[in-house]
């Protein structure tokens, strides 16, 4: 066990996810979709890192990662996706749907507001980060894909056990199943984490979740462009992720990325944060 793994083993089970990291600053960002809730930690003069959470997630998912990166000399920021948690009011018009364009426009605007950054996309946001890395390479210093759907098209088709049947479920059905599985603690998370995600679901809109699930069933093919991208890349995943590690390894090979695998599930940022931060710092050093 290395130092990072030892630190992860010592993370308290009663960690309060509603309390932001010491020294962090909460703010709002006027994105194209509306106001987004932002959490920042570190010196703005340091190299910038942007960590983007996935569907039904929030900036708090990185509460254990932010302090490690900031202490290593980086200015770290994360924000809630439009429609999620404290960005719940950010949305398209009633006649429109949440789209890849909406999420990528928000991320591009956020990056433009503070300058190029080392970019991490978690789960669905990994696909958004891929699009931005291809469309605006000038804004991305390195790209990390955390538990990101590893194949284009119907991203759910490779999910363990249920993958072959996901084509039948609508976005609304998929969102409802996801919400049910999380709030009933099918992931068996500690009580303090369960209390937080239940609180978060009180604000996250089902409309945004349903639309995102639909988007995940038609992910764009970007692997050739990502392979040609002149930036260091990392695919990071838990061995018990929703998708088999073999598919993540295939993605890493196809785009020319390093592969990091942790002894955990779909949320290494929560359960193995120090190991994830260790590998991110290695990635950033390569970019430097």
BELURLIN-V763547 format. One record per backbone hydrogen bond with DSSP energy under -1.0 kcal/mol. NH is the residue of the N-H (numbers start at 1). CO is the residue of the C=O. E is the energy in kcal/mol with one decimal. If there is no record, write none. Layout:
{{NH;CO;E} {NH;CO;E}}
This chain:
{{6;2;-2.2} {7;3;-2.3} {8;4;-2.2} {9;5;-2.2} {11;8;-1.4} {15;12;-1.1} {19;16;-1.2} {24;21;-2.1} {25;40;-2.8} {27;38;-2.2} {29;36;-2.4} {31;29;-1.4} {31;34;-2.2} {36;29;-2.7} {38;27;-2.8} {39;78;-2.9} {40;25;-2.3} {41;76;-2.4} {46;43;-2.5} {49;75;-2.8} {50;118;-2.8} {51;77;-2.8} {52;120;-2.7} {57;54;-2.0} {61;58;-2.2} {62;59;-1.9} {63;60;-2.0} {66;62;-2.7} {69;65;-2.1} {70;66;-2.8} {71;67;-2.2} {73;70;-1.7} {74;69;-1.0} {75;47;-3.0} {76;41;-2.8} {77;49;-2.5} {78;39;-2.1} {80;37;-2.0} {83;87;-2.6} {84;81;-2.3} {87;84;-2.7} {88;85;-1.4} {90;87;-1.6} {91;33;-1.7} {96;93;-1.8} {103;99;-2.1} {104;100;-2.9} {105;101;-2.7} {106;102;-2.0} {107;103;-2.1} {108;104;-2.9} {109;105;-2.4} {110;106;-2.3} {111;107;-2.6} {112;108;-2.8} {113;109;-1.7} {115;111;-2.1} {117;139;-2.2} {118;48;-2.6} {119;142;-2.7} {120;50;-2.5} {121;144;-2.3} {122;52;-2.4} {123;146;-3.2} {125;122;-1.8} {126;123;-1.9} {127;124;-1.1} {128;124;-1.3} {129;125;-2.6} {130;126;-2.1} {131;127;-2.1} {132;128;-2.1} {133;129;-2.5} {134;130;-1.8} {135;131;-2.8} {136;132;-3.4} {139;136;-2.2} {140;137;-1.1} {141;117;-2.7} {143;232;-2.1} {144;119;-2.7} {145;234;-3.1} {146;121;-2.6} {147;236;-2.9} {153;219;-3.2} {155;153;-1.2} {155;216;-2.6} {157;154;-1.9} {159;156;-1.8} {160;242;-2.6} {162;160;-2.8} {163;159;-1.8} {165;162;-1.9} {166;163;-1.4} {168;165;-1.5} {169;166;-1.1} {174;170;-2.8} {175;171;-2.6} {176;172;-2.1} {177;173;-2.5} {178;174;-2.3} {179;175;-2.7} {180;176;-2.6} {181;177;-2.5} {182;178;-2.1} {183;179;-2.8} {184;180;-1.7} {185;182;-1.6} {186;181;-2.8} {188;185;-1.2} {194;190;-2.4} {195;191;-2.8} {196;192;-1.6} {197;193;-2.5} {198;194;-2.1} {199;195;-1.9} {200;196;-2.6} {201;197;-1.9} {203;200;-1.4} {204;200;-2.2} {205;83;-2.5} {209;205;-1.7} {210;206;-2.8} {211;207;-2.1} {212;208;-2.3} {213;209;-2.5} {214;210;-1.9} {215;211;-2.2} {216;212;-2.4} {217;214;-1.1} {218;215;-2.1} {219;153;-2.9} {226;222;-2.6} {227;223;-2.2} {228;224;-1.4} {231;229;-1.5} {234;143;-2.2} {235;258;-3.0} {236;145;-2.5} {237;260;-2.2} {239;262;-3.3} {240;264;-3.0} {241;238;-1.7} {247;244;-1.2} {248;244;-1.2} {249;245;-2.7} {250;246;-1.9} {251;247;-2.1} {252;248;-2.6} {253;249;-2.2} {254;250;-2.4} {255;251;-1.9} {257;252;-3.0} {258;233;-2.5} {260;235;-2.7} {262;237;-2.4} {264;262;-2.2} {270;267;-1.7} {271;267;-2.1} {272;268;-2.1} {276;272;-2.2} {277;273;-2.7} {278;274;-2.3} {279;275;-1.9} {280;276;-2.3} {281;277;-2.6} {282;278;-1.6} {283;279;-1.9} {284;280;-2.8} {285;281;-2.1} {286;282;-1.7} {287;283;-1.9} {288;284;-2.1}}
